[in-house]
Amino acid sequence: MLCQAFNLIHRLLVIFAISRANSYYTTIANTSMSNANDLINNAIKNHNPFEGRFVVTTHNVWGQGFPDVPSLNAHASDAVYEAIEKVRNKQRQVVGITITAERGLGKSHVISRIRHRLQIDGSALFVYMSQCNDLNRITTEFLSTLANSLKQIGSQGVSQWQELATALVNEAYKKNYAPQQLVNQFRGNLAKNPKIIEVFRDTVLGIKPDIENPDILTAILWTLSPDPAYEVFAIRWLSGHHLPQSKADAMGLANISAKDKEAESFNTVRQILDLISDYKPIVVCFDEMENNTCNELGYTAQQVTAIFAKDLYDKIKRGVLLTCIFPDSWRDEVKRLPNAASVVDRIGQKVIDLKHLNSDEVVALVSGWLEDFYQEKGLTPPHRVYPFDEDKLRALGKERPIVRKVLQWCAENFKPLEDDGNIETVKRKDPVEPVYNQQLAALETTIQDYMEDKASLAQALRLGFSAVIGETIEKVQIEEIKDVKARAVDKGFIDFKVIGKENGKAVKIGVAVLQDSGGRIVGATLKRLIDYKKFDLTRGCLVRSKQINKGAAQAQQCLSELLSKNLGGEWVLLKSEDIKPLLALHFVMKGREDYELSEQQILDFIRSKRIAIDNYLIREILSDPSGEVPEDAVDEESNQGVVNTPVVSNIEEVSIDIF
């Protein structure tokens, strides 16, 4: 009897212990789950992956792309891949594809997908042109775009220029070297013989007799140099820019005169594309070529682009031309060109319409973005579209939305869910701020691409001044920003003038951004900048980062006059860190329709953050002129960074180790 009692007590104690243990572990589990939810909700509060990222920029095409859902508009990207294969297999020589889609439907997402696919599989080289600053000089601008596109990293971990240079050397010498092997060997061979590039060029020229300008081969081969100075100058020359004469001479390159630049640009483009086509197809993509201006013949940006693409089609050996355009522009502008049939027959051999999203695609898009977000944070969400409700996303999909609208909706509704199911109120940022931050971050790695881009630099400065109209800075009350009235021969030298009052007197400051290295262009700009009477100025201001060649007599004379007490002009030193925030704002302003921002919203943001009013360049342009040449101006004529080696008189006797 006593034994039975003990057994009963023992069983009761075991049951109690198990109950306590279950309760304990349930508490632990609930606590763990609660902690996980807290981590997820804190991550959501502190970072919105959709904010300011619903527009694909040039940076996203070349650099870090957006989360991609390959099934979205797969018919468009698949058509491009198929065209590349037909060109590779010599079934077709050139294929012209036009993608028509309204704003925000996902054209640039498709382009980004294509670029990153080609970077992985190496089936073609890729060129991307987005917008054109001067429709009258689209050939010159395309040459610059081509050069800058090919300096981007390709499928072999080096620039696409270096891939091309390696292919040329390998064919000429019947070798099979990887690009990095040639780069690694380059410095030693250059040290033995500074004319090694001539050896390479002459050997390559033997297998490329159709090349009209051997300097193109010379410049391409210079991109193999591990010395950044050589590579930078080579790409600058290939983009159509003047080099300092000492650098041009040292590298064996001839500068093109300014008056021949547009005519020579297309010849250079054609020869570069011919060289590429001997090894791989090339995909040339035109995107975001819409603006509100026309060229001198009255053609719109879309028409100018279509005509230029047609001309490329006629000249290219092997490749795919991909043109992205709005449906109404295709119908009302391109198809109404005087020679519309010849244009459409080439660039529109296949016309692809992008589709609106359905419910499944909306869920796939959002879950794809969220998967990247949670993986980056090392978190596991309760479900694939947390914190969103999948039923709401599917309801959104029934409206057949565009990609941009879905991402905008996500940006606005990305908020943590509290235990009671209510959405926590989170303070929203200024709508301009995340877009500005994105552009600023992109410029951290791309700023040097724009330091030779006069149009973008000048427009960025002009925007900064427009944002401070009505303010008094450095004793100057700013009233207006105006274009300079000039005849055709004088246009393009002085970018704008700042009009205001200083101590009650009228102030009219002409601002000229001048990054060219050619002495004639520098002299021509300064000659106009000191002609105060002709251009109705009280002061001239040169904005430039580089020294002016002491051998350029006219330029030096005009500079002395500009900085004299008589004219009271100024040279403001251009530095990347000072122009960077203004450039970021310029790109936000250019893309404001895509971001659904108003001009006033952007100007208000600039003022509230004091980005322009505290900018060094803005203040220095308005300040009392120092009359001095900046000490920190870059000396491009110096030999710093250039390997100094004895000249070898008989280049035929030089042995090339790598061969």
C-alpha angles and dihedrals in degrees: 000000000000090000091054090051091052091050091050092050090048092052091048090050091050091049090049091049092049090048091050090047093050090048090049095049091044088054090048091049093047090047091048091049090047091051091049091050090049090053091049093047092047090051090051092049094050102042133030109195092195098049113113091350104095093099121069111226132194087262090058092050093053104026132024107358128210120262104283130212102199093202093063109098088344089157089069099048091040090055090055092048090049091050091051091053092050090052092046091050091047092242088124133020100204131002123198116205126180121195114202119195138141120251113293098014093118109269094138092045088058091047091050089051091051093048094050092046090053091047088058102041099031092216092139143002116250133223122184125192118186117181129335124237096200116032090190090062103039092136092056091046092048091053089054090047091049092051093047093045093053092052088065118101114273134195095291098058094257133085119289087242090059091048089055093045090051092050090053093050094045093052093045094049097031092239136131105220124158114237093246090055091057092045090051092050096043100082095052093048092047090052090055093046127011088197093061090113089059089054091051093044095049091048092049091045087060090066095036103051092154093068105111097193113044089191087076089062090045092054094045091052091050088063087073089069114113087211107095091212093063093044093048094049092045092053091044089055091046089052090058099257125135118252124214103271094241090055093045090052093046092051096042095243128138118219116231117233116249094241092055095044100100094044093047094045095072092047090052092047091050094049093048091049090048091054092049092047091059088068110021141002115259125221112212113192127192113196136166092010092152122118136142098251134092132210125246091276092054097253119144124237091259092050093047090050093049093050092048092048089051090053090050090050090056093051106037119097101204129001154087122265111205117190122184117200143156114263094239091049090051091049102038103031114023096037090049096055115123089246095033095140094058091046096047093043089059110034094029101049084126120022115195125193118206117227134231116245126263127208096272091048093050090054091046092050095049096042089050092055092044092049089059091047096051094043090053090051094043092237135134113216124214089249138358098268099037126177088028127075111243092214090057091050091051090049088052089052091056087066089063094234129189120249093252094054092052092050091046090051089051092049091053095045102038098120133135119259116231122218092261090058095248118132111243115235111244122190108247123224125236103281090235096053101074091045091050091047091051092052091045092052091050090053091058088080102023105043093106089060088067101041090090094042103102094181095054094042092050093046090050091052092046091053090051091054092045089058093057099049107138093026126112112227125173088353092304118118106209115221108163146356113218142174117250113251107234143152118253092265091056099043122114098028103088107042101200142322131240114221123199147110132276117190089341094307125115115256123197112177117189111209121203121181106204122179099149118121096204112107094218094055091045091049093046092051095047091046089061095040091061094047094093095164096051095048098033098244135148093192138017123215125195116201110198141139099202136071118251114244109259088217092063097093099183092047093049092048093050091046091054090052092048093052095042122112088244094064098023094208127156144220110215114197113236114220126178094232091057098046095041098084091045091050090050089053090047091056091048090052092048091052097040094117091055091048091043091235126142125230089242093054090054094047090048090052092050090052097044092051093041089227095148102030092055095040114122095221094050093049095043093052089054098041126095107285116253093205090221136120109245111255094213097056111133114257104217091175094063121101093230109137093015119115110241110210135159115267114252108216099201107048092180090069094057114108117219108215097202090058 
